[in-house]
Structures are given as C-alpha cells and as structure tokens.
Amino acid sequence: MLFAFVFNALLVSELGAGASGGFFYLLNNLFFAVLFLSIGLESGISYYNARKEMSISFLFTISIIWSAAGAAVFFVVVYFLPTGTIDYSSLGLYLTLYVLGSMITTFLSSIYFTNHNSKTPNLVAAITNLMLIALLPKMPWINNKIDIYTYFAIYLCSPFFSAVILIALMQLQKIFFTFKNFSLTSVKPLLIFSFHSFVISLLFNCLKRSDYWFVNKWCVPEDAGNYFQASKIIQLLLLLPALASFSLYPLIVQAIKQDDNEQQGEKAAIKVMQLTGTYFFIALLLGLGIGALGYWVFPLLYGSTFNNLYTVTLYLLPGLIFFAATYPLTTYFSGKNQNKTTILFLAVSIACLVLCNVILTPQYFIYGAAISNTISNCVYFLLLIRRFLLQNKLSINNKEFYVAFNINLILKNLQKITWMS
C-alpha cells in the first residue's frame, strides 16, 4: 500500500490535474471491463478453496483459461470500436495485456489469500510498484529518456508482469495445469457461485466508482482530476479493510460450515460487531489525520494544480469512515450465503447515489459529487447494520458495538483476533 501511495503521488505530480484526470478515467473504465469479464470468478475461487472442495491446480487452470478467454474477447471488442479520442490501433495490445494481467493477478491472489498467505501477492504488488516508480520519466537516472506515452504503455503492461511472477511462483510450488476431472459439470458450481458474487461485486463497485462518470460529464478536466485523485486517496485507504476481509472471509466460511446450528453463529456475530467497531474507529483516525494534515501535505505531494483536492477529500471522508465499517458486515452476509441481502442494499444505495448526483453535481460540480458519494455510503452502512442487528437479535446498545470508542478494546481486538490472520 505504501509503494502504491508513493507511486500515485509521483505520477500525478508529473501529469497535473488535467492529464491525470483523463488517465484515471481510462483506468476506471478498464477496471469495469475486467470486472465484467471476470464475472466474479475470484469469489468462487476463494469460496471453494476455503472449503477445500476443489484442488488448487484445478482452480489455477480455470484462472488461466478464463483470463485468456476474457482478454481475447476484450481485444476483439477494442479492435472493432470506432476511433475516437484514443487511438485503439496503437493501444489495443497494451490495453489487452492490462486486462489479461489484471484478471490473472486477481484470480491467483485470491488463491493465496484463502491459503492465509497474503505476503506473496502483496510482495509482488510492491515489486511492480517499485519498478513503475523507478521508470518514471522525471527520475534522475531516467532523465526523460522515456517519454510519457512510452511510460503509459509500461504502466498498462505492469499487471501482466505481476501475473507472470505469480504464475512462476505457483509453478515452483508444483501447482501445474490439470485437466483431471475437468468438465462442464465440475466447473458449473464454481461459475454459478461466481456469477452471484459478480452481481454483488458489480453493484459494490458501482457504488464506489460510478461517480466518475457523472464528474466526467459535468465537470471541467482540471476539476475532474482533483476529484479523481481524492477518490484515489480514499480507495487506497480502503485497501486496508479490503485486504483484511480477504483473510476474514475463509475463516467465517469455515466456522459456519463447522457448526451452523450451535452457538458458533452467535459468537461469530458478536465478533463481527467488534470488527465493525474496529474498522470504524481506525477509519475515523485516518480521516482525522487527513483532515489535520491534508491542507499542507497535499500541495507538497501533488502540486499546485490540485488546488481543490483537500476540500473535496473532506467531503468524501465521512463516506470513507462508514464504508470501511461495512466490510465485516458484507463478509458476514457472504459467509452466511445471504447475498440477496447485500444485493438489495447495494441497489438502494446506488439509486441514492445516482439521484443525488443528478440533483447536486450539475449545480455544485465536484463538491456535489462528493456529497452524493458520502450520502450513499452512509445509507449503505445503515441498511447493513440494521439488518445485521435484527437478524442476530442484537441491540445497537450492545457493548460490543461501542468497541469503536474504546481504545482498550481496540488494542485487545488487534492483538487477539487471530482468526483474521
């Protein structure tokens, strides 16, 4: 995460608000392309690997085949797109490598995470970011020998570089392609579960990222660059609870599988309450830190063109705090196979986001978009926590919830909740 933050700061300080806005808008659209082509397969891989119902070699084989097929579809679609502001004839290969590498990296990382090995994918990500930092055109040893367009091509190839490393590491662990018992019947349960998770993932990311489209439509490029960068900062901060949830998910699934009819479910619910409070408290501390230091730090990191970055970030921070607290709740509902609940609440929150953006963004521009984002995130959290409390017959006054305001319990959680690691 640290290297990703440093790389992001160095890149946008070189591009400026206007150019970085267009670049991040392209990456946001590529993100949704990967999301659609993956159909949530990483969730299915995590689920069946956690339950030990499919071999790692089988899941590895599916990952590579599905990624290659998805990248091929993407390349054909890009090839036939009409030429516009982007010259797809020159970028098509790089964009395809980005999609292919992103899909493989996501799928294989989910195998590592559900095997309680977060170090390997995180180390590979760190190496990739270090490479991108070292090749930045403004670095003294590069001295603009690499122009910005060549650098963009390198950046688009970087996920493929990560994917190659992860594949090589799996080969060293003697995880190879296997077509043993490989048939439509054997793959069908994985695809069905993945598609259900895909719907959730699509809605989840629409809630997090669809405001980009409204900002791009109604705001000038410089303001859009400020907003996209503020959103990028929020997304980087949300990596912490997201990665923790990857480790949490298989353990919740295993606990539910072991004893779904006894008191384990109640104990798990109390623990999820504690985690919700912990996530909320940590996000609150991060928000207060940004609020206290961002006014002076942001201009130093990103340059003078990001003159609205601090104010926009302040509008987004309440949404960050409440959204971070949703990760344990959504992980719990997923582990209980209650995806319909999450889908319903996401749909309501997205409708709120769209309505608020249509009303506020044309008039208040990036500030209207930020307010819309925060309102929708708060609605999402309130819907989840209400359903969770009612389902488990817990009270909002339950002392476990107030872990968010008790530093002693926070420290106790961070030390003793070993089922997250």
N, C-alpha and C positions, 0 to 999 in steps of 0.2 A: 504494500500500500504506500509506503514511504517513497519508493522509487517511482511509482505511478504518479504521485503528487508532484514530485520534483520534475519529472518529465513534462507533465501537463503545464506547470508554471513556466518552464523554459520555452516550451513550444509556443504558447500563446503570447508570451512577451516578445517573441520574434515576429509572429504573424500580425499582432494587433487585433483589436476588437472586430473590425470589419471582415478581414480574411479568415480569422479563426471561427467566426460565426458560420460562414459557409462550409468550412471544413467539418465542424461538429454537426452541422445539419446533415451532411452527407453520411457521416458515421452513424447518426441516429437512424437514417433510412436503411443503411446496411444492417444495423442491429435488428430491425424488424424483418428484413429479408432472411437473416439467419434464424430468427425466431419462427417464422412461418415454415421454413424448410426443415427445421429440426423437429417440428410437431411435438415438442416436449419430451423427446426421447431420453434426455438426461435424467428426467424424473423417473421414468420407467426403469432405467439402468440403476439408479440409486435404490429404488424400491426393491427390485428383485435381487440386487447384490446384497442389500441389507438383510433380506430374508434367506439368502444363500440358496435360492431356488433355481438360479441359472449360473453356470460357470463363468469365471472371469474371461476365459478365452472366447466363449460364445458371445459375451457382451462386447468384447474387444472387436470381434469380427463384425458384428452388427454395426458398431460405431463407425468403422472404416467404410463399410459398404454404403451405409446410409449417407455418410458425409460426401462420398464421391458422387453418388446419385444426385444429391441435393445441389452440389456445385455444378454438375453438368446441366441440370435444369436452369440454374441461375445464369450460366454462361449463354445458353440458348435464348433466354428471355432478354438478357442485356444486348445480345447481338442484334435482335430484331427491334430494339427500342429506337424510336426516331431520334436523330441527332439534335441535341438542344444545347444547353449551356455546358454540358460535359461531353467531351469527345470520347464516346464509348469505344471507338475503334482502337484507341491507344490505351485506354484504361481497363478495357474488358478483362484482360488476363489478370491484372493486378487485383481488380475487384473480386474476381473468381477465386484467386488464391486466398484473399482475405476471408471470404465466406467458407471455403474449404477448411482453412486452418482454424477458424473460429469454431466450426462445428466439431472437428476432431478434438480440439483442446477442451471444449466444454464437456463432451462425452467422456473422454478419458479422465478428466479431472474429477468427474462425478464418481468414477470407479475408485480413484484414490481416496476421495473424501469419505466414502462409505466404508472404506477399509481402515478408517481412522488414521489416514496418512495425508495430512494437509501440507506437510513440509515440501514434498516433491513438486506438486503443481505451483505452490507459492514461490519456490526457488526458481522454477523455470520462468515464471512470470517476471520475477526480479531480474533474471539474466537478460530477458528480452528487453525490459525497460532500460536497463543499463546500456545495452547495445544501442538503443534508439537515442539515449542521451549522448553517448559518445560520438554518434554520427551527425548530431545537429550541425547545420551549416555554420553557426556562429561560434562553435568550439574552436579554441586556438589551433589545435592540431589539424582541424579541417579547413578553417580559414576560407569558407565559402567555395571550396573546391567542389563541393556537392551543392548544386542549386536546389531551390525549394521544391521544384517539380520532381526531381530525382528522389529527393527525400520523402516526398509523399508516396512514391512508388515503393520505397524501402519500408515505410510505415505500413502500407497495405499488405506487404509480404510478411510482416513480423508475426502474425498469428500462425502462418504456415511454418515458420521457423520454430515456434513453440511446439506445434503439433509433431514435427519431425523428432524433436528431442523426447517428447513423451512416448512416441512410438518406439524409439530406440531403447528407452529405459524399460519399457514393457517387454521388449524382445530379450533384454538382458535378464529379466526376471522369468524368462522362459514362458512368456504369455504370447502364444502364436495364433495365427488364423486357424480356425477349426470349422469344419462343415459337418461334424459329427452330430447327428440328430437335428440337422438344420433343415427345417421345413416351414411351410406357412403355418402349420398347426403350432409349432414350437414358438414362432415369432408372434403369433396373433395376440396372446395375453399381454405381451410387452407393448405392442402397438396400441392396444385398446386402452391400457392404463396411461400410456404416454399421451394419447390424444385428449383424455380427460384432463390431465395435468397441463396440456398445451393450452386449453381454453382458459384455465386459471392464469397461466404464465402470460398469455396474450393480454388478458384484462389487467393483470398486475402491472405489466409494463406500459400499457396504455395509460394507466393511472399515473405512472412515473414519468412518461416521456411524451405523451401526445400533445402536451402544451407547446412543444417545439413547433408544431405545425401552425398553431394559432399565432405564435410570436413571429414566425417566418412570414405569415400572411399580412399581419397588421403593423409590424414594426420595421424601422429602417435597419440596414445591416449592422451599423455600429451598436445600436441598442440591442439588437438580437444577439450580437457577440457577447455583450455584457450579460444578458440573461442566460445564454447557453453556458457561459463559464460559471456563473453562480450555480446553475443546475448541476454542472460537472463537479463542483466542490461538494454539493450535497450528495451526489451519487458516490463519490469517493469515500465520504464519511459513512455512508450506508453499507460500504463493503464490510465493515467490521461485524455488524449484526448478521449480514447475509452469510458470511463465511462461518460464523458461529452456528447458524441454523443448519448449514450443511452437515456439521458434526452432530448436531442435536437430532436431526431427522431419523437416522437409522436407529438410534437408541430408543427413541419414542416408539418406532415401529416394532422393535424387538420386545419392548416392555409390554405393549398392547398384545402382541402375539403370545407372549408367555402366559399372561394371566389377564384376560379381558373381563372376567366375571367376578374377580375378587376385589380387594381394596387397592390393587396397583393403579387402577384408573384414577381413584380419588387422590392417591399420593402423587401421581403424575400431574393431575390438575393443580394441586397446591404448588408443586414445583414450577409449573408453567406460570402461575401467578407471581411467584418470586422472580422468575426470569423476566416477566413483563415489567415489573417494577425496576429491576436492574437495568434493563435496556433503556427504559425511560430516563432513569437517573443519569446514566452515562451520556446519553444523547443531550440531556439538559446541560450537563457540564461542558460538553463540546460546544453547544450553542452559546453558552455564556462566554466561553473562551473566544469564540469567533466575534461575538458582539463587542467584547472588550478590546480585542487586538486588531480586528479586521480593518478598521479605518486607517491604521498606519501601515499594516503589513501588506494589504492587497496592492496598493500603488507600487510598493517596492518589488513585489513579486511579478506583477503582470504589466506594469507600465501605465502611462498616463491616459491611454485610450480607454481604459476600463474605469471610467470616472463614475459610472453608476453601479458598479459591481457590489460595493459594500451595502448600499441601500436595498438593492434587490435581494441580496443574501439575507438581510434582516427580515424581509417579508417572508422568505422561504423557511427560515429556521423553525418557527412553530410547527410547520408541517413535517420537518425532519424529525423533531422530537416525538411526535405522535406516530409517525410512520415507523420509526425504529422500534417502537413498543409493539408493533403488530407482528413482528417476526415470530416470537414464540407462540402467539395465538394461531397464526396461519399454519405453522409447523404442526401444532397440536391437532387442528382440524384435518390436516392432510394425513397425519398418522392414524387418526380415527376413521379415515376414508369417508369424510364428510365434505367432499369437495363442492357439493352443490351449495352449501352454506357460504363458502368463500366466493364462489362464482356470483351468487346473488348480491352479496355485499359489495363486491368489486363493480358490478354493473351499476348499482345505485350510486356509488362514489364517482364513477366515470361520467354518468349522466349529470351529476352535480358539477363536475369539472367542466364539461362541455357548456352547460348552461351558464356558469359563472364566467367562463372565457368569452362567450358570445356577448354577454352583457358588459363585462368590465374591460376586456382587452382593447376593443376599438376606441374606447374613451381614455383609458388610463395606461394603455400600451404595456410595457414590460411589468409595471407595478400591478396592473390589473391581472396579468397572467400569474404573477407570484402569489397574489391574494387568492386567486382561484385554486391554485395548487395547494395552498395551506388549508383552505376550507375543505376541499375534497379529501385530503389526508386525515383531517380531524374527524370527518364523517365516517370514514372507513374504520378508524380505530374505535369510535364509539359504538358502531354496529357490531364489531367483533367482540369487544369486551362485554357488551350487554348479553349477547348470545352465549358467550362462554360462562358468564356468571349464572345465568338462568339454567343452562344445561347441567352444570355441576352443583347447582343449589348452593352457590357461594354468595356472600354478600359483598357489596362494594366497600363495606366497613371492615371486611376481613383483614386481620392484622398483616397477613402476608402481602396484601396489595401495597401496604404502606412501606414496604421494603424500599420503595423509590425515594423515601425521605429519611431513611435511617442508614447512616453511613456504616454502622457496625454490622448490620445485616448485609449490606452491600459487600463488605470485605469478607464476611462469612460465606456468602454465595460464591464469590470469585475464587475462594480457596477450596471450598468443599464440594462444589457441584462438579464432580469428576466425570459425570456421565455426559458432559459436553465435550470432553477432550478425547 
